[in-house]
Amino acid sequence: MIFVLFIFTMVSFKTNILPLFRPQDISCMKAQGVFLDNYSYMSSANHAEMVYQQLSSGNMPPDGPWPPSNVQLFNEWIEDGKQP
């Protein structure tokens, strides 16, 4: 008999998402009223979706788009329920 163990880890804001944003991204967006480093702000459905749309369209960050794997990770965080 063979047993297979699947370990499922949810995407976390603190561990997986926050490190994707550079200090200059956080500072630039904070000046525009977008608080990328604030879980309470980012976990709001409207805010998370707005940031995701900007990331997935390549409009954010302003100096070049994220790699597709980072955009997918952000989307997984939303789909997983925006875990802290």
CORNOR-V541174 format. One record per residue. N is the residue number from 1. RES is the residue in one letter. SS is DSSP state (H for helix, E for strand, C for the rest). PSI is psi in whole degrees, 0 to 359 (NA if undefined). OMEGA is omega in whole degrees, 0 to 359 (NA if undefined). Layout:
n=N res=RES ss=SS psi=PSI omega=OMEGA
n=N res=RES ss=SS psi=PSI omega=OMEGA
//
This chain:
n=1 res=M ss=C psi=137 omega=180
n=2 res=I ss=C psi=132 omega=176
n=3 res=F ss=C psi=136 omega=177
n=4 res=V ss=C psi=128 omega=180
n=5 res=L ss=C psi=122 omega=176
n=6 res=F ss=C psi=128 omega=177
n=7 res=I ss=C psi=118 omega=181
n=8 res=F ss=C psi=121 omega=176
n=9 res=T ss=C psi=135 omega=179
n=10 res=M ss=C psi=150 omega=178
n=11 res=V ss=C psi=132 omega=183
n=12 res=S ss=E psi=140 omega=177
n=13 res=F ss=H psi=308 omega=185
n=14 res=K ss=H psi=317 omega=186
n=15 res=T ss=H psi=320 omega=189
n=16 res=N ss=H psi=325 omega=187
n=17 res=I ss=H psi=308 omega=182
n=18 res=L ss=H psi=318 omega=179
n=19 res=P ss=H psi=344 omega=178
n=20 res=L ss=H psi=335 omega=180
n=21 res=F ss=C psi=125 omega=178
n=22 res=R ss=C psi=158 omega=178
n=23 res=P ss=H psi=321 omega=180
n=24 res=Q ss=H psi=329 omega=176
n=25 res=D ss=H psi=314 omega=181
n=26 res=I ss=H psi=314 omega=181
n=27 res=S ss=H psi=313 omega=181
n=28 res=C ss=H psi=313 omega=183
n=29 res=M ss=H psi=328 omega=178
n=30 res=K ss=H psi=322 omega=178
n=31 res=A ss=C psi=339 omega=179
n=32 res=Q ss=C psi=8 omega=178
n=33 res=G ss=C psi=16 omega=179
n=34 res=V ss=C psi=118 omega=188
n=35 res=F ss=C psi=81 omega=184
n=36 res=L ss=C psi=336 omega=183
n=37 res=D ss=C psi=9 omega=183
n=38 res=N ss=C psi=111 omega=183
n=39 res=Y ss=H psi=317 omega=181
n=40 res=S ss=H psi=318 omega=179
n=41 res=Y ss=H psi=310 omega=186
n=42 res=M ss=H psi=333 omega=182
n=43 res=S ss=C psi=352 omega=174
n=44 res=S ss=C psi=134 omega=183
n=45 res=A ss=H psi=315 omega=181
n=46 res=N ss=H psi=318 omega=182
n=47 res=H ss=H psi=315 omega=180
n=48 res=A ss=H psi=316 omega=180
n=49 res=E ss=H psi=320 omega=179
n=50 res=M ss=H psi=314 omega=180
n=51 res=V ss=H psi=317 omega=179
n=52 res=Y ss=H psi=316 omega=180
n=53 res=Q ss=H psi=321 omega=179
n=54 res=Q ss=H psi=320 omega=179
n=55 res=L ss=H psi=313 omega=184
n=56 res=S ss=H psi=335 omega=178
n=57 res=S ss=H psi=350 omega=180
n=58 res=G ss=C psi=5 omega=180
n=59 res=N ss=C psi=347 omega=183
n=60 res=M ss=C psi=137 omega=354
n=61 res=P ss=C psi=163 omega=186
n=62 res=P ss=C psi=339 omega=182
n=63 res=D ss=C psi=10 omega=177
n=64 res=G ss=C psi=149 omega=184
n=65 res=P ss=C psi=156 omega=172
n=66 res=W ss=C psi=155 omega=171
n=67 res=P ss=C psi=149 omega=180
n=68 res=P ss=H psi=326 omega=180
n=69 res=S ss=H psi=325 omega=178
n=70 res=N ss=H psi=320 omega=178
n=71 res=V ss=H psi=318 omega=178
n=72 res=Q ss=H psi=319 omega=178
n=73 res=L ss=H psi=318 omega=177
n=74 res=F ss=H psi=317 omega=178
n=75 res=N ss=H psi=319 omega=177
n=76 res=E ss=H psi=320 omega=178
n=77 res=W ss=H psi=315 omega=178
n=78 res=I ss=H psi=310 omega=183
n=79 res=E ss=H psi=329 omega=180
n=80 res=D ss=C psi=1 omega=177
n=81 res=G ss=C psi=16 omega=176
n=82 res=K ss=C psi=60 omega=181
n=83 res=Q ss=E psi=144 omega=179
n=84 res=P ss=C psi=NA omega=NA
//
